Structures are given as C-alpha cells and as structure tokens.
Amino acid sequence: MKKYIALLFIFLIILIDCATSPLGRKRVLLVKDDEINQMGIKSFAEMKQKTPIEKDPSINRYVKCIANSVLGVIHDDTGVQSWEIVVFKDDTANAFALPGGKIGVHTGILPIAKTKGQLAAVIGHEVGHVIARHGAERISDQMIEEKGIAVIGSVTESKTVAGALGLGAQYGFMLPFSRKHESEADLLGLEYMSEAGFNPEESIKLWQNMEAAGGSGTPEILSTHPSGETRIQNLKDHMDESLKKYKQAQANGKIPNCSL
C-alpha cells in the first residue's frame, strides 16, 4: 500500500509540476521561487557571519565590475530584483551563487581565474546554476526520494539546504551538482560571458588553470565540479557560436573595462 501511494505521489507531481530548464531539459520542481530565494538569502547571511569579507576597494571594484557585466545580459525570471556581490577573504579557490540574488567570490579564486574573462566564466557558471534553478531541482529530487512523506519544512535544515544550493563544502555537507547540471551551467556561463563582451575562449583557459592547480591540491571549486577533457571539449563544441555572440557584443560597445 505504501509503495502504491508513493508511486501515485510521484505520478501526480510529474503531471502538475513538470518544468523545463533554460536549455530545454524536462524536470520536476516542487519548490517555488520565493521559497528557494529565501533559503539562499538565509544561507548567504550565515556565510557573511562566518567568513571574513575582503575590504580592499580595488579587489571589490574588479570583481563587481565583472559580475555586474555578466548580470547585465541575463534574463532573470526567478523573482530577484537586484543581486548582492560579496568578496570573501578566503584562500580557497571557490565562488558560488545562490537563489535570492547572491554571489560570493573567494579571493583564493583570483590566482586561478587570472583574467577578467576567466573570472567572468566562473561567475557566469555559478549564476547559471541559479537561473536554471538547479538548487530547487535538487531539493525537489530529495522530496521525491522521500516518497511524498517529506514537505518543504523537512528539507530546510541548514546543512541540507546549503548542500543543495552549492555550499556543501563550507558546511561540511557535500552534495555535488550532477553532470547534467554542470554541463548546463557551463553552457549558460559561456553564453552570458560572450554576450557581456568577454572572450569565451577564456573559459577553456580557466578550466585548464583549474586542472593545473590540482597538482598541488584540488581547488575547492573542483571538489563539486566534474573536470577534465570532457568539460573542455563541451566548451569547444559551442565555441563558434559563442565567438559570434562575443564579436557582436563588442561591436555593440560591450567592452567591459574591468581591471585589478
């Protein structure tokens, strides 16, 4: 009987809550935008309490210049009115974006994302997870796995939410994005940076830098991201179209003047 109820629940939610990702992939979303946004806002506030914030004006200006350039080309339909960008004084090579319009960049990513284009690739990738609602999808998957017994309140414990939103490493609760999520975020980030006027070829150099940095200890951002030639090849496969968007953006005057 319990098995029948669980199957019925899954069938009903597929009928009612089927949604499509920005790249056309079908999935189920049980968490509404306002709910997931509040989770992201809460998690980000906790991060700001626990992690020192970088005060150097030149670093903040540089990171925010790049982030705002990327955000300027994004069609955000998640209910966010404005984005908050914070640079954390943390040597780990990491960056993240959360629902509710939150972006965190660790100073430790700057020696790896060596150019403005490479940092744009990082930020575009992380924002891509938010725009594609990957956090909401992962929480929805958890709820489905509970066979309908779980409700939103039972999956909002801090570590679980943080893991689902991409903050697992910071909270000691690792819940990596799936390969399909990572592939989508890569392609969305490639699109965003190109349309913002950043050379998309820098995205390939970024991941090559990531791989090289792994020789002396894997960068934290790679601990939850697939790496290697498959990812780089996927970017190369979409490079011709991205270069066209980049050249058009530059012709339209989108030439981000971000320098450190």
C-alpha positions as CSV (number, residue, x, y, z in Angstrom):
1,M,0.0,0.0,0.0
2,K,2.8,2.4,0.9
3,K,4.5,1.6,-2.4
4,Y,1.3,2.4,-4.3
5,I,0.9,5.7,-2.5
6,A,4.5,6.7,-3.3
7,L,4.1,5.8,-6.9
8,L,0.9,7.8,-7.1
9,F,2.5,10.8,-5.5
10,I,5.4,10.8,-8.0
11,F,3.0,10.4,-10.9
12,L,0.9,13.3,-9.7
13,I,3.8,15.7,-9.2
14,I,5.1,14.9,-12.6
15,L,1.7,15.8,-14.1
16,I,1.4,19.0,-12.0
17,D,4.9,20.4,-11.6
18,C,6.8,19.5,-14.8
19,A,9.1,22.3,-15.8
20,T,11.8,23.0,-18.4
21,S,15.4,24.1,-17.9
22,P,16.8,27.0,-19.9
23,L,18.3,24.5,-22.3
24,G,15.1,22.5,-22.8
25,R,15.6,19.7,-20.3
26,K,12.4,18.4,-18.6
27,R,12.4,18.1,-14.8
28,V,10.2,18.4,-11.8
29,L,10.2,21.4,-9.5
30,L,8.3,21.2,-6.2
31,V,9.9,24.3,-4.6
32,K,8.6,27.8,-5.6
33,D,11.0,30.6,-6.4
34,D,10.1,32.7,-3.3
35,E,10.8,29.6,-1.1
36,I,14.2,28.8,-2.7
37,N,15.1,32.5,-2.7
38,Q,14.5,32.8,1.0
39,M,16.7,29.8,1.5
40,G,19.5,31.4,-0.5
41,I,19.2,34.7,1.3
42,K,19.4,32.9,4.7
43,S,22.4,30.8,3.7
44,F,24.2,33.8,2.4
45,A,23.6,35.8,5.6
46,E,25.1,32.9,7.6
47,M,28.1,32.9,5.2
48,K,28.8,36.6,5.8
49,Q,28.7,36.0,9.6
50,K,31.2,33.1,9.4
51,T,33.6,34.2,6.7
52,P,35.8,37.4,6.7
53,I,34.8,39.9,4.0
54,E,37.5,41.4,1.8
55,K,37.7,45.2,2.3
56,D,40.3,46.1,-0.4
57,P,38.4,48.5,-2.7
58,S,40.4,47.6,-5.8
59,I,39.6,43.9,-5.5
60,N,35.9,44.6,-4.7
61,R,35.7,47.0,-7.7
62,Y,37.2,44.5,-10.0
63,V,35.0,41.6,-9.0
64,K,31.8,43.7,-9.0
65,C,32.7,45.1,-12.4
66,I,32.9,41.7,-13.9
67,A,29.9,40.3,-12.1
68,N,27.7,43.2,-13.0
69,S,28.7,43.0,-16.6
70,V,27.6,39.3,-16.7
71,L,24.4,40.0,-14.8
72,G,23.6,42.8,-17.2
73,V,22.8,40.3,-20.1
74,I,20.9,37.7,-18.1
75,H,17.2,37.3,-18.3
76,D,16.4,36.6,-14.7
77,D,12.8,35.3,-14.1
78,T,13.5,33.9,-10.6
79,G,11.9,36.9,-8.8
80,V,15.2,38.6,-8.0
81,Q,15.2,42.4,-8.2
82,S,18.9,43.0,-7.6
83,W,22.0,41.0,-6.9
84,E,24.4,41.3,-3.9
85,I,28.0,40.6,-4.7
86,V,30.4,39.9,-1.8
87,V,34.2,39.1,-2.0
88,F,35.2,36.8,0.9
89,K,38.7,36.9,2.2
90,D,39.3,33.2,1.9
91,D,42.3,31.4,0.3
92,T,40.2,28.5,-1.0
93,A,39.7,28.7,-4.8
94,N,35.9,29.0,-4.8
95,A,33.0,31.0,-5.9
96,F,29.2,30.5,-5.7
97,A,25.9,32.0,-6.5
98,L,22.7,31.4,-4.5
99,P,19.0,31.9,-5.2
100,G,17.7,35.2,-4.0
101,G,20.4,37.1,-5.9
102,K,23.6,36.4,-4.0
103,I,27.1,36.0,-5.4
104,G,30.2,35.1,-3.3
105,V,33.7,35.1,-4.7
106,H,36.7,33.9,-2.6
107,T,39.9,35.8,-3.0
108,G,41.5,32.4,-3.5
109,I,40.0,32.0,-6.9
110,L,41.8,35.1,-8.3
111,P,45.2,33.4,-8.8
112,I,43.5,30.7,-10.9
113,A,41.0,32.9,-12.7
114,K,43.8,35.1,-13.8
115,T,42.0,37.4,-16.3
116,K,38.7,39.2,-16.3
117,G,37.4,36.8,-18.9
118,Q,38.3,33.8,-16.8
119,L,36.6,35.3,-13.7
120,A,33.6,36.1,-15.9
121,A,33.5,32.4,-16.8
122,V,33.5,31.4,-13.1
123,I,30.7,33.8,-12.2
124,G,28.7,33.1,-15.3
125,H,28.8,29.3,-14.5
126,E,27.7,29.8,-10.9
127,V,24.9,32.2,-11.8
128,G,23.8,29.7,-14.4
129,H,23.1,27.2,-11.7
130,V,20.7,29.8,-10.1
131,I,19.0,30.9,-13.3
132,A,18.5,27.2,-14.2
133,R,17.0,26.6,-10.7
134,H,19.4,23.7,-10.1
135,G,19.1,24.1,-6.3
136,A,15.3,23.9,-6.4
137,E,15.6,20.8,-8.6
138,R,17.9,19.1,-6.2
139,I,15.6,19.8,-3.2
140,S,12.7,18.6,-5.3
141,D,14.6,15.4,-6.1
142,Q,15.2,14.9,-2.4
143,M,11.5,15.3,-1.7
144,I,10.5,12.8,-4.4
145,E,13.0,10.3,-2.9
146,E,11.2,10.7,0.4
147,K,8.1,9.2,-1.5
148,G,6.0,12.2,-0.7
149,I,6.4,12.0,3.1
150,A,8.7,15.0,3.2
151,V,7.4,18.5,2.9
152,I,9.4,21.7,2.4
153,G,10.0,22.2,6.1
154,S,11.8,18.8,6.4
155,V,14.4,19.7,3.8
156,T,15.3,23.1,5.1
157,E,17.8,22.1,7.8
158,S,20.8,24.4,7.3
159,K,23.3,21.8,6.1
160,T,20.9,20.1,3.7
161,V,19.8,23.4,2.2
162,A,23.4,24.6,1.9
163,G,24.4,21.4,0.2
164,A,21.5,21.6,-2.3
165,L,22.3,25.2,-3.1
166,G,26.0,24.5,-3.7
167,L,27.5,25.5,-0.4
168,G,28.3,21.9,0.8
169,A,32.0,22.4,1.2
170,Q,31.5,25.4,3.5
171,Y,29.0,23.4,5.7
172,G,30.7,20.0,5.7
173,F,27.8,18.5,3.8
174,M,28.9,17.7,0.2
175,L,26.0,17.4,-2.3
176,P,27.6,17.9,-5.7
177,F,25.7,19.2,-8.7
178,S,25.1,16.4,-11.2
179,R,26.9,16.3,-14.5
180,K,23.8,17.4,-16.3
181,H,23.6,20.5,-14.1
182,E,27.3,21.2,-14.6
183,S,27.0,20.9,-18.3
184,E,24.1,23.3,-18.3
185,A,25.9,25.8,-16.1
186,D,28.9,25.6,-18.3
187,L,26.9,26.4,-21.4
188,L,24.9,29.1,-19.8
189,G,28.0,30.7,-18.4
190,L,29.6,30.6,-21.8
191,E,26.6,32.3,-23.3
192,Y,26.5,35.0,-20.6
193,M,30.2,35.9,-20.8
194,S,30.1,36.1,-24.6
195,E,27.0,38.3,-24.6
196,A,28.6,40.5,-22.0
197,G,31.7,41.1,-24.1
198,F,34.2,38.7,-22.5
199,N,36.2,36.4,-24.8
200,P,34.6,33.0,-24.5
201,E,37.9,31.3,-25.2
202,E,39.0,32.4,-21.7
203,S,36.6,29.8,-20.3
204,I,38.8,27.0,-21.7
205,K,41.9,28.6,-20.2
206,L,40.1,28.8,-16.9
207,W,39.5,25.1,-16.7
208,Q,43.0,24.4,-17.8
209,N,44.2,26.5,-15.0
210,M,41.9,24.6,-12.6
211,E,43.4,21.3,-13.7
212,A,46.9,22.6,-13.3
213,A,46.2,23.9,-9.8
214,G,45.0,20.4,-8.9
215,G,48.6,19.3,-8.9
216,S,49.2,21.0,-5.5
217,G,45.8,20.2,-4.0
218,T,42.5,20.2,-5.8
219,P,40.8,23.7,-5.9
220,E,37.7,23.6,-3.7
221,I,35.5,24.6,-6.7
222,L,36.6,21.3,-8.4
223,S,35.6,19.2,-5.5
224,T,32.0,19.6,-6.6
225,H,32.6,20.0,-10.3
226,P,33.5,17.4,-12.9
227,S,36.8,18.2,-14.6
228,G,39.0,17.1,-17.5
229,E,38.9,17.0,-21.2
230,T,35.1,16.2,-21.4
231,R,34.2,19.6,-20.0
232,I,36.8,21.4,-22.1
233,Q,35.6,19.6,-25.2
234,N,32.0,20.6,-24.5
235,L,33.0,24.2,-24.4
236,K,35.0,23.9,-27.6
237,D,32.0,22.3,-29.3
238,H,30.0,25.5,-28.6
239,M,32.8,28.0,-29.2
240,D,32.0,29.1,-32.8
241,E,28.5,30.3,-31.8
242,S,29.9,31.9,-28.6
243,L,32.6,33.8,-30.6
244,K,29.9,35.2,-32.8
245,K,28.0,36.5,-29.8
246,Y,31.2,37.9,-28.3
247,K,32.1,39.8,-31.5
248,Q,28.6,41.1,-31.8
249,A,28.6,42.3,-28.2
250,Q,31.9,44.1,-28.8
251,A,30.6,45.7,-32.0
252,N,27.6,46.9,-29.9
253,G,30.0,48.6,-27.5
254,K,30.1,45.9,-24.7
255,I,33.7,46.1,-23.8
256,P,34.0,45.6,-20.0
257,N,36.6,47.8,-18.6
258,C,37.4,45.8,-15.5
259,S,41.0,45.8,-14.2
260,L,42.7,44.9,-10.9
